[in-house]
Amino acid sequence: MKDVQNSLDHRGITIQKVGVKDLHLPLLIVERAGDVQQVLANVTITANLPHQFKGTHMSRFIEVLMTWSRAGLSAKSFKKLLGEVRDKLAAQRVEINMEFKYFVGLVAPVSGSPSLLDVDCEFTASLYKERFDFILGVRLPFTSVCPCSKEISEYGAHNQRVLVTTRLRTRPGAYLWIEDVLDLLKDVGSCQVYPLLKREDEKYVTERAYENPKFVEDILRDSVLALRTEPRITWFEVHCESFESIHNHSVYAYHTESRKS
């Protein structure tokens, strides 16, 4: 059969990224404890296309991903995965972005009732020749209580849910598990969020948050301090968005920094 995609193109334009987007695929993610967790991921994967080729071979992206969907994926896997895509397409640069829900076990603070918290996670990786880059993204929910509201009110204080989104890089050859990031950030809010609470737990988290009021700025700064304690991290960014209970808008804070690897 004639390979039209591999035919010559004479317009002289190298395409920087071409591939597949919004591909929903069941994948296996390796947990820190060594088990694997099946997730439903939304995947975008691309490669550069040299100017002389009319098109890329889209099916080859899918072929590689289908093979890897049966293997346990971790940060260490992505250089090999992208290397296979690069070799199949004779590309110089390949990239992948993978978004998925990851479930972690939580125990209610008083009753000890077990439950699963769904955490939005993201793997982003690129391979340019032999230069590999990997970014881990994690979004965590927290409760916050407004310090100003508590200070000026005779009783009560307004509280809200805050999402803390962290993206980070680590030193070459050093990786963090999703669970490591959760451990680093678990105390940055006024209180953690739990999927399952009995009445005694609800009392505890309400009072715990009230005793630990934080502005969105406080949560951001505490997140930065927590991430600075991890020597494997070379770059990070943190977004904090508070969904206000007394306003029809959110409040927001952001910070990024890097250190020498």
N, C-alpha and C positions, 0 to 999 in steps of 0.2 A: 504493500500500500504506500502511496505517496505521503511523505511527511511534510505537510504544508507548513506546520509551525517551525520546522527547521530550515525552511527556505530563506533565501537572502532578502534582506530589507535594505533599501538604498536611501532612506531618509536621514541616516546618520545620527539617530537619537538613541542614546543608551537609556533604558528605563531603570530607574533606581529601585523600585519595588513593584513586583507583580506576583500574584499568588491567589490564595483562597482566603475568604473572610467569612465569619459567622458560621464556621463549621462546628456543629454540636456533636460531641463524641464522648462516649464513656471511657474514662481513663483510670488507671490505678496509681495512686499517690503513695509513696513510701512514708510511713509515720516514723516519728523519732524512736519509738519503741521497737521498730523493725517490722511491724505488720504493714499491710497495705490497705488503703481505703479507696473504694470505688467512688468516683465523682463524675458528674456530668459537666464537661468543660466546653466553653465557647472559645474556639481557636482561630487565630489569624496567623498565617505563615506565608512568607514572601521570600523572593530572591531577586537579585538584580538581573537584568537581561541585556547582554551586549548589543551594540547598535546593529550588528550585522544579521541578527536573527529576527525573524518575523514575529515569533511568539514563543512562550515557554510551554513546557509539558505539564499542564495542570494536574494530570492524573498521578504524576510522580510524587507530588506533595502528599496526596491521599495515600498512596502506596506506603510511604515511609510511616505516616501517622498510624495507619492501620496495624502495621507491624508493632509499633511502640505502644499501641493501646492495650496490648496484652502483656506488657512488661511494666514493672514498678518504676515510676518516674520520681526522681529527686533532682536537686540542683546539679548533682554530678552527672546526670544522664544527658543533659541538654547539649553539651559539646559534641558528644557522639551522635546524637539524633540530628543535629544541624549539619554535622560533617557528612552524614549519609545523604541529606538533601542536596548539599553543595556538590557532592560528587556526581549524583544522578543528573543534576542540571548543568554541570560544568560552570557553576556560578562562582563569583568571588565573595559575595556577601549574602547571607541568609539570616532571617529573623523570624522569631516566633513570639506570639503573645497568647497566653492561656489564662482564662478567668474561670473560676469555679468556686462552689461552696464546699468548705471543709468543716467537718464536724469534730468538736472536741468535747470530752466529757467534763461536766461540772457537777459538784456536789453542793447542795443547798447549805448555807452556813450554820443553821441550827438543827434542822430535822435530818440533815444528811441525805435527803432525797436526790437520787442521781438523775441527770438529764443531759441532753446534747445541745450545745450551742453551735449554731451555724455561723461560720466566719467567712466573709468574702476574701478570697485570696487571688493572687495574680503571679504568674511566672512570666518574665520577659527576658529573652535571651537573643544574642546575636553572635555570629561568627563571621569575621572578615579576614580572609586568608587563614592565619592561625591565631588571630586575636579574638579571644572569647570574652563576652560580657554577659553577666547574669544579674537580674534585679528581682528581688523578692518583694511582693506587696501584700500587706495584710490590713484589713479594716476591722476595727474592734468597737463594739458599742459600750457606752458607760452611762451611768446616771450622774448628773451634776446638780448641785444646789447653789443658788446665787448668793454669794457672801453679802452683797449690798442689800438684797431683799431680806435676808435674815437679820441684818443689823438694824434696819429701819422699821421693821414690822413688829407689832406687839406680840403676834403669834404667827407661826408658820413661815414659809419662804417658798418662792416658786422654784420648781425643779424641772429638768428637761433631760432628754436623751442626747448624748453626744457621740458622734462617730469620729474615731481617731484612725486616720489612714496613714500608714507608714510604708515607704518604699526604701529599700536599702541595697547596697553593694557590700561585699566582703573581700578580704584579701585573697589573692589568687590561691586556689587550692583549699581555702577555708570556707565553710558554708554554715549557715544557720538553718535550723529546722523551723517550720511554722510554729511549733510548740515553744521554741526558744524565744521567739518574738513575743508570744503571748505571755510567757513568764516575765519578760522584761517590763511589759507595759501593764500588767494586771492591776496595779495599784494607782494608776495615774488619775483616775476619775474620783468623784466623790464616793462612788461605790460601784462594784461590778454589777453587770446585768446577768440574771439567771433565768433560764427558760422555765424552770419549775420552782415555785415557792409555796410552802405551806404558810399558815397564818403566823406561826412563830418566826419563820424566815422573813416574811413581809415586814413584821415589826422590826426585825434586826436591820434589814437593808434601809428602811425608811429612817430609822434613828442613826444608823451609821452615816448615811449621806448627809443628814442634817448636822451631824457633828463634824463633818469634813467638807464644808462648802468650798467650791472652787469656781472661779471665772474660767472662760474658755482659754484665757491667757495662762492661767495657772496650770491647766491640763496640758497645754502645749509645752510649757517650760518643764514640767515634770516628765513629760515624754522625752524631751531632749536630754535631760539629765540621765534618764534611765538608759537611753541608747548610747550615751557616751561611756557608760560603764562596760560596754562589750568591746573588747580589743579587736575582734575579728572584723568589725564594721569599718569601712573606709569612706563611705558616703551614705547619707540618708536625707530624706525629706519627710516632714510630718504635716498633714492637714488636719485641723480640728474644726468640725462643724457642729454647732449646738442648735438643735431644733427648738426654738424658744416656745415656752408655754404661754407667755403673756404678750407675744408679738406675732405678727403674721410674716415674719422674716427670720432667717437664721443669722447667727453671729459666727465669725470665722477667724481662724488664726493659722499662720503658716510659717515654717522655718526649714531651712536646709543648711547643711554644712558637710565638709569633707575633711579627712585627715590623710596623712601620708600612709601608704600601705607598707 
